Amino acid sequence: MSILYRADAARGAAWASHFAEAAPDLAFHVWPDAGDLSKVEYLVAWQAPPDLLAQLPNLKVLFSSGAGVDHVDFSAIPGHVQVVRMVEPGIVDGMVEYVTMSVLALHRDLFDYLAAQAEGAWREGPVRPAAARTIGVMGLGVLGQAVLGRLAAFGFRLRGWNRSPKAIDGVEGFAGTAGLAPFLAGCDILVCLLPLTAATRGLVDAQVLAGLPRGASLINVARGAVVDTEALLDALDAGHLGRAVLDVTEPEPLPPDHRLWRHPRVAITPHIASMTQPQTAAPVLLENLRRHQRGEPMLGLIDRARGY
């Protein structure tokens, strides 16, 4: 049995080191040192080129090296090959940190004070307690639930929206098409953590943004294509949306002349909210490998029909 890692080379060295110590019985190769491709049963990759897949006749599982799988071309992957997304503590912790940072910055009007500083203006604003602010999270998977759990510690009012109902202690839940409008109507800050699928592409459009209270803010840490960029700019320009914090954009990287860069009420980071950490991801991968070998369900297994 052979495992091939084809992603960031520097991180690959850390993965290989962990496997050499924790699982010396497994042959772990880091691209381009791939070994005998006919023996590769497990592929760890961010992108799996069709020409590479064609050279792996015994491939059983494709492990995404990140939390999302929207980059995966399922049509190029044989039907018998299972696809697994990465769900590991490092990704979860990073996302929780970034969203918490962004929520608190919006809640405490940090961006307004930075703008005032640039003008040399001493402008005091009201200080609202966390209990007076409602945070809504779209997408209640592992990341969404972790974010809500951390925000609860500050005393925010919390609500969540998901395609199917999910009950979370201390969180007002909404689900499906019927639940979207009432969910949005109560959100002061909307956090988007939805996977990118055919159903969610462009979901946060003009109608969704109009459903938020005037002055609400958006944090997008999902995928850029989940949000209609022109609708977002229109809502900001009209003053309906207060601010937007974007870690993801459409396209990526964002062209230097794109209007989002220069919008005074938009903050952008280059898709760095959360990244796979080798020291925490390698043990998760190894556990999934052992699960597969024992015939047990793997963590993060993708349902191809749903796309996540």
C-alpha positions as CSV (number, residue, x, y, z in Angstrom):
1,M,0.0,0.0,0.0
2,S,1.3,3.5,-0.9
3,I,0.2,7.0,0.0
4,L,1.0,9.9,-2.3
5,Y,0.9,13.5,-1.1
6,R,0.6,16.1,-3.8
7,A,0.1,19.6,-2.3
8,D,2.4,22.1,-0.6
9,A,5.9,20.6,-0.6
10,A,7.0,22.2,2.6
11,R,4.0,20.9,4.5
12,G,4.5,17.6,2.8
13,A,7.8,17.2,4.5
14,A,6.1,17.6,7.9
15,W,3.4,15.1,6.9
16,A,6.1,12.6,5.8
17,S,8.0,13.1,9.1
18,H,4.8,12.3,11.1
19,F,4.1,9.1,9.1
20,A,7.7,7.9,9.4
21,E,7.4,8.1,13.1
22,A,3.8,7.1,13.7
23,A,3.2,4.6,10.9
24,P,6.5,3.2,9.6
25,D,4.6,0.4,8.0
26,L,3.0,2.8,5.5
27,A,4.8,4.0,2.4
28,F,4.3,7.8,2.3
29,H,5.6,9.6,-0.8
30,V,5.7,13.3,-1.4
31,W,5.4,14.5,-5.0
32,P,7.4,14.4,-7.3
33,D,9.0,11.5,-5.5
34,A,5.9,9.4,-6.1
35,G,7.3,5.9,-6.1
36,D,5.4,3.2,-8.1
37,L,2.2,4.9,-9.1
38,S,0.5,1.5,-9.7
39,K,0.7,0.9,-5.9
40,V,-0.8,4.2,-4.8
41,E,-4.1,3.5,-3.0
42,Y,-4.5,6.9,-1.2
43,L,-3.9,10.3,-2.7
44,V,-3.7,13.5,-0.6
45,A,-4.0,16.6,-2.8
46,W,-5.5,20.0,-3.2
47,Q,-5.9,19.5,-6.9
48,A,-5.8,16.1,-8.6
49,P,-5.0,16.5,-12.3
50,P,-6.9,14.0,-14.6
51,D,-3.6,12.9,-16.1
52,L,-2.3,12.0,-12.6
53,L,-5.5,10.1,-11.7
54,A,-5.2,8.1,-14.9
55,Q,-1.9,6.8,-13.7
56,L,-3.3,5.6,-10.4
57,P,-5.2,2.3,-11.3
58,N,-5.5,1.2,-7.7
59,L,-6.6,4.5,-6.1
60,K,-9.2,3.9,-3.4
61,V,-9.5,7.3,-1.7
62,L,-8.8,10.9,-2.6
63,F,-8.2,13.0,0.5
64,S,-8.6,16.8,0.0
65,S,-5.8,18.6,1.8
66,G,-8.2,21.3,2.7
67,A,-11.7,21.7,4.3
68,G,-13.4,22.3,1.0
69,V,-13.9,20.1,-2.1
70,D,-15.4,22.7,-4.6
71,H,-12.0,22.5,-6.4
72,V,-12.4,18.8,-7.1
73,D,-13.5,17.8,-10.6
74,F,-15.7,14.8,-9.6
75,S,-16.3,13.9,-13.2
76,A,-12.6,13.0,-13.6
77,I,-12.6,10.8,-10.5
78,P,-13.8,7.2,-11.0
79,G,-17.0,6.4,-9.2
80,H,-15.4,3.8,-6.9
81,V,-12.9,6.3,-5.5
82,Q,-14.1,7.9,-2.3
83,V,-13.5,11.6,-1.7
84,V,-12.8,12.8,1.9
85,R,-12.5,16.4,3.0
86,M,-10.0,17.5,5.7
87,V,-11.6,18.1,9.1
88,E,-8.9,18.6,11.6
89,P,-8.3,20.7,14.7
90,G,-5.9,23.2,13.1
91,I,-8.4,24.2,10.4
92,V,-11.2,24.5,13.0
93,D,-9.0,26.6,15.4
94,G,-7.9,28.9,12.7
95,M,-11.4,29.5,11.4
96,V,-12.7,30.2,15.0
97,E,-9.9,32.7,15.5
98,Y,-10.5,34.5,12.3
99,V,-14.3,34.8,12.7
100,T,-14.0,35.8,16.3
101,M,-11.5,38.5,15.4
102,S,-13.8,39.8,12.6
103,V,-17.0,39.7,14.7
104,L,-15.3,41.6,17.6
105,A,-13.8,44.1,15.2
106,L,-17.3,44.8,13.7
107,H,-19.0,44.7,17.1
108,R,-16.6,47.2,18.6
109,D,-16.5,49.4,15.5
110,L,-12.8,49.0,15.0
111,F,-13.0,49.8,11.3
112,D,-14.8,53.1,12.1
113,Y,-12.1,54.1,14.6
114,L,-9.3,53.2,12.1
115,A,-10.9,55.4,9.6
116,A,-11.2,58.2,12.1
117,Q,-7.5,57.8,13.1
118,A,-6.6,58.2,9.4
119,E,-8.4,61.5,9.5
120,G,-6.9,62.5,12.8
121,A,-10.5,62.7,14.2
122,W,-11.4,61.9,17.8
123,R,-14.9,60.5,17.4
124,E,-16.4,58.6,20.2
125,G,-19.2,56.2,19.4
126,P,-21.7,54.2,21.6
127,V,-20.4,51.0,23.1
128,R,-23.0,48.2,22.8
129,P,-22.8,45.1,25.0
130,A,-22.4,41.8,23.2
131,A,-25.9,40.7,24.5
132,A,-27.4,43.5,22.3
133,R,-25.9,42.1,19.1
134,T,-27.1,39.1,17.1
135,I,-24.7,37.0,15.1
136,G,-26.0,34.7,12.5
137,V,-24.1,31.8,10.9
138,M,-25.0,30.3,7.6
139,G,-23.7,26.7,7.5
140,L,-23.8,24.6,10.6
141,G,-21.2,22.0,9.9
142,V,-18.1,21.4,12.1
143,L,-16.7,24.9,11.4
144,G,-20.0,26.7,11.9
145,Q,-20.8,24.9,15.2
146,A,-17.2,25.6,16.5
147,V,-17.6,29.3,15.6
148,L,-20.9,29.6,17.4
149,G,-19.5,27.8,20.5
150,R,-16.7,30.4,20.8
151,L,-18.9,33.4,20.2
152,A,-21.3,32.1,22.9
153,A,-18.6,32.9,25.5
154,F,-18.9,36.6,24.8
155,G,-22.7,36.7,25.3
156,F,-23.8,37.4,21.8
157,R,-27.3,36.4,20.7
158,L,-26.8,33.6,18.3
159,R,-28.8,32.1,15.4
160,G,-27.9,29.6,12.7
161,W,-29.2,28.6,9.3
162,N,-28.7,25.3,7.6
163,R,-30.2,23.5,4.6
164,S,-31.6,20.9,7.0
165,P,-32.6,21.5,10.7
166,K,-29.8,21.3,13.3
167,A,-30.4,21.8,17.0
168,I,-27.6,23.5,18.9
169,D,-27.8,24.5,22.5
170,G,-28.1,28.3,22.9
171,V,-28.6,28.9,19.2
172,E,-31.9,29.9,17.6
173,G,-32.1,27.6,14.6
174,F,-33.6,28.1,11.1
175,A,-33.6,25.7,8.1
176,G,-34.4,25.5,4.5
177,T,-35.9,28.0,2.1
178,A,-38.7,28.8,4.4
179,G,-36.4,29.6,7.3
180,L,-34.0,31.9,5.4
181,A,-35.9,35.2,5.5
182,P,-36.8,35.1,9.2
183,F,-33.2,34.1,9.9
184,L,-31.7,37.0,8.0
185,A,-34.2,39.5,9.5
186,G,-32.6,39.2,12.9
187,C,-28.9,39.2,12.0
188,D,-26.7,42.2,12.9
189,I,-23.6,40.3,11.6
190,L,-23.9,37.5,9.1
191,V,-21.2,34.9,8.9
192,C,-21.1,32.8,5.8
193,L,-19.6,29.3,6.2
194,L,-21.5,27.5,3.5
195,P,-19.8,25.0,1.2
196,L,-19.7,25.9,-2.4
197,T,-22.1,23.7,-4.3
198,A,-24.5,24.2,-7.3
199,A,-27.2,25.1,-4.7
200,T,-25.1,27.7,-2.8
201,R,-23.4,29.4,-5.8
202,G,-24.6,33.0,-5.7
203,L,-27.0,32.2,-2.8
204,V,-26.1,35.4,-1.0
205,D,-27.6,37.7,-3.6
206,A,-29.4,41.0,-3.7
207,Q,-32.5,39.5,-2.1
208,V,-30.6,37.8,0.7
209,L,-28.6,41.0,1.5
210,A,-31.8,43.1,1.4
211,G,-33.3,40.7,4.0
212,L,-30.7,41.8,6.5
213,P,-31.5,44.7,8.8
214,R,-30.1,48.0,7.5
215,G,-26.6,48.5,8.8
216,A,-25.8,44.8,9.2
217,S,-22.4,43.5,8.2
218,L,-21.2,40.4,6.3
219,I,-18.3,38.1,7.0
220,N,-17.5,35.7,4.2
221,V,-15.1,32.9,5.0
222,A,-16.7,30.3,2.8
223,R,-16.0,30.7,-0.9
224,G,-16.2,33.9,-2.9
225,A,-18.7,32.5,-5.4
226,V,-21.3,32.0,-2.6
227,V,-21.7,35.8,-2.6
228,D,-22.9,37.8,-5.6
229,T,-20.1,40.4,-5.7
230,E,-22.1,43.1,-7.6
231,A,-25.1,42.7,-5.3
232,L,-22.7,43.1,-2.3
233,L,-21.2,46.3,-3.8
234,D,-24.7,47.6,-4.5
235,A,-25.8,47.0,-0.9
236,L,-22.7,48.7,0.5
237,D,-23.0,51.7,-1.8
238,A,-26.7,52.1,-0.9
239,G,-25.8,52.1,2.8
240,H,-28.0,49.0,3.4
241,L,-25.0,46.9,4.3
242,G,-22.7,48.5,6.9
243,R,-19.4,46.6,6.3
244,A,-18.0,43.4,4.8
245,V,-15.1,41.4,5.8
246,L,-14.0,39.1,3.0
247,D,-11.4,36.4,3.3
248,V,-12.6,34.9,0.0
249,T,-13.5,36.6,-3.3
250,E,-14.6,35.7,-6.8
251,P,-12.3,35.5,-8.6
252,E,-9.2,34.6,-6.6
253,P,-6.7,36.2,-6.5
254,L,-8.7,39.4,-6.8
255,P,-7.4,41.5,-9.7
256,P,-5.5,44.7,-8.6
257,D,-8.0,47.0,-10.3
258,H,-11.1,45.4,-8.7
259,R,-13.4,47.8,-6.9
260,L,-13.6,45.7,-3.8
261,W,-10.0,46.6,-3.0
262,R,-10.8,50.3,-2.7
263,H,-14.2,50.2,-1.1
264,P,-14.0,52.1,2.2
265,R,-16.2,49.7,4.0
266,V,-14.7,46.4,2.8
267,A,-11.8,44.6,4.6
268,I,-10.0,41.9,2.5
269,T,-7.6,39.2,3.5
270,P,-6.1,36.7,0.9
271,H,-7.9,33.4,1.8
272,I,-5.9,32.9,5.0
273,A,-8.7,32.5,7.6
274,S,-7.8,28.9,8.1
275,M,-5.2,26.5,6.8
276,T,-4.4,22.8,7.2
277,Q,-1.8,22.4,9.9
278,P,0.5,19.3,9.3
279,Q,1.0,18.6,13.0
280,T,-2.7,18.2,13.6
281,A,-3.8,17.1,10.1
282,A,-1.4,14.2,9.7
283,P,-2.8,12.3,12.7
284,V,-6.4,12.8,11.4
285,L,-5.4,11.4,8.0
286,L,-3.7,8.4,9.6
287,E,-6.8,7.7,11.7
288,N,-8.9,7.9,8.5
289,L,-6.6,5.5,6.7
290,R,-6.9,3.0,9.6
291,R,-10.6,3.4,9.5
292,H,-10.7,2.6,5.8
293,Q,-8.5,-0.4,6.3
294,R,-10.8,-1.7,9.0
295,G,-13.9,-1.1,6.9
296,E,-15.2,1.7,9.1
297,P,-16.7,5.0,8.0
298,M,-14.2,7.8,7.4
299,L,-14.5,11.3,8.9
300,G,-15.3,13.9,6.3
301,L,-16.5,11.5,3.6
302,I,-18.2,13.4,0.8
303,D,-21.6,12.7,-0.5
304,R,-21.1,13.2,-4.3
305,A,-24.8,13.9,-4.8
306,R,-24.8,16.8,-2.4
307,G,-21.3,18.0,-3.1
308,Y,-20.2,18.1,0.5
